[in-house]
Amino acid sequence: DTSGVILAGVNASGTFALTSAGGTITDSATATIKVTGRATFNVAGAITLGETGTDSTNFGSLAITGTSATITEDSATDLFTSTLSGNLDVTSAGAVTDSGDLTVGGTTAVDAGSGKNVTLDSSGNELTGAIATSGKKIVLNNTLATVLGATSATGTGAAGSFTLTSGGAVTKLASGT
């Protein structure tokens, strides 16, 4: 497809792959997207899935390639190897993990809520822009210099810790906490 794709629904037991040569990949306001294995989305433009309160999105794992991605998942989120030239924005009803390297040319925002962990610890993560995270416990690995945006680890004691491994200098945005 060269103009973009709007998903009305997907029910895949196993893997699912969608490539769009142009435009965007989005879902309709009432879409139900369920992929028990890896969902792979590859598009020349932006990917926006699960952004309305009336749709349902659940993936076993998610591999995304495009300019930017906004993903809201109704369960835990596992990001497989993904490449974005722009921003990554993930909101999850469960923990957020990575099982492959993430390359993000813009900002990275990950919200697992106050009760779930964020673990983006793949050894080859390249997170270029500011990184904002929210979760119970946060673990980040970035092979590049790291710019921290708003960060909130809400657990208590070790369960509320923030651990960062950075391949360069670490700076904090004035608005970061």
GIQUI-V715264 format. One record per residue. RES is the residue in three letters. NEAR is the number of other ideal C-beta (glycine too) atoms within 8 Angstrom. Layout:
((RES	NEAR) (RES	NEAR))
This chain:
((ASP	8) (THR	6) (SER	5) (GLY	12) (VAL	11) (ILE	7) (LEU	13) (ALA	6) (GLY	8) (VAL	11) (ASN	6) (ALA	11) (SER	5) (GLY	7) (THR	9) (PHE	11) (ALA	8) (LEU	10) (THR	6) (SER	15) (ALA	6) (GLY	10) (GLY	12) (THR	11) (ILE	16) (THR	11) (ASP	12) (SER	10) (ALA	6) (THR	6) (ALA	13) (THR	9) (ILE	16) (LYS	9) (VAL	14) (THR	7) (GLY	11) (ARG	12) (ALA	16) (THR	11) (PHE	15) (ASN	10) (VAL	17) (ALA	8) (GLY	12) (ALA	12) (ILE	15) (THR	11) (LEU	14) (GLY	13) (GLU	7) (THR	6) (GLY	3) (THR	5) (ASP	14) (SER	9) (THR	13) (ASN	9) (PHE	13) (GLY	8) (SER	11) (LEU	14) (ALA	13) (ILE	14) (THR	9) (GLY	15) (THR	9) (SER	13) (ALA	15) (THR	10) (ILE	15) (THR	11) (GLU	16) (ASP	8) (SER	9) (ALA	11) (THR	15) (ASP	12) (LEU	16) (PHE	12) (THR	7) (SER	15) (THR	7) (LEU	16) (SER	8) (GLY	9) (ASN	12) (LEU	14) (ASP	10) (VAL	14) (THR	8) (SER	16) (ALA	8) (GLY	10) (ALA	12) (VAL	17) (THR	11) (ASP	13) (SER	8) (GLY	10) (ASP	10) (LEU	15) (THR	9) (VAL	15) (GLY	8) (GLY	12) (THR	12) (THR	13) (ALA	12) (VAL	15) (ASP	10) (ALA	14) (GLY	9) (SER	8) (GLY	5) (LYS	14) (ASN	12) (VAL	15) (THR	11) (LEU	15) (ASP	10) (SER	11) (SER	7) (GLY	6) (ASN	15) (GLU	11) (LEU	13) (THR	7) (GLY	11) (ALA	10) (ILE	16) (ALA	13) (THR	13) (SER	13) (GLY	18) (LYS	12) (LYS	14) (ILE	13) (VAL	10) (LEU	15) (ASN	11) (ASN	14) (THR	8) (LEU	10) (ALA	10) (THR	14) (VAL	11) (LEU	13) (GLY	12) (ALA	9) (THR	13) (SER	9) (ALA	12) (THR	9) (GLY	10) (THR	4) (GLY	6) (ALA	6) (ALA	8) (GLY	10) (SER	10) (PHE	7) (THR	7) (LEU	10) (THR	8) (SER	10) (GLY	7) (GLY	7) (ALA	6) (VAL	10) (THR	8) (LYS	7) (LEU	10) (ALA	4) (SER	6) (GLY	11) (THR	5))
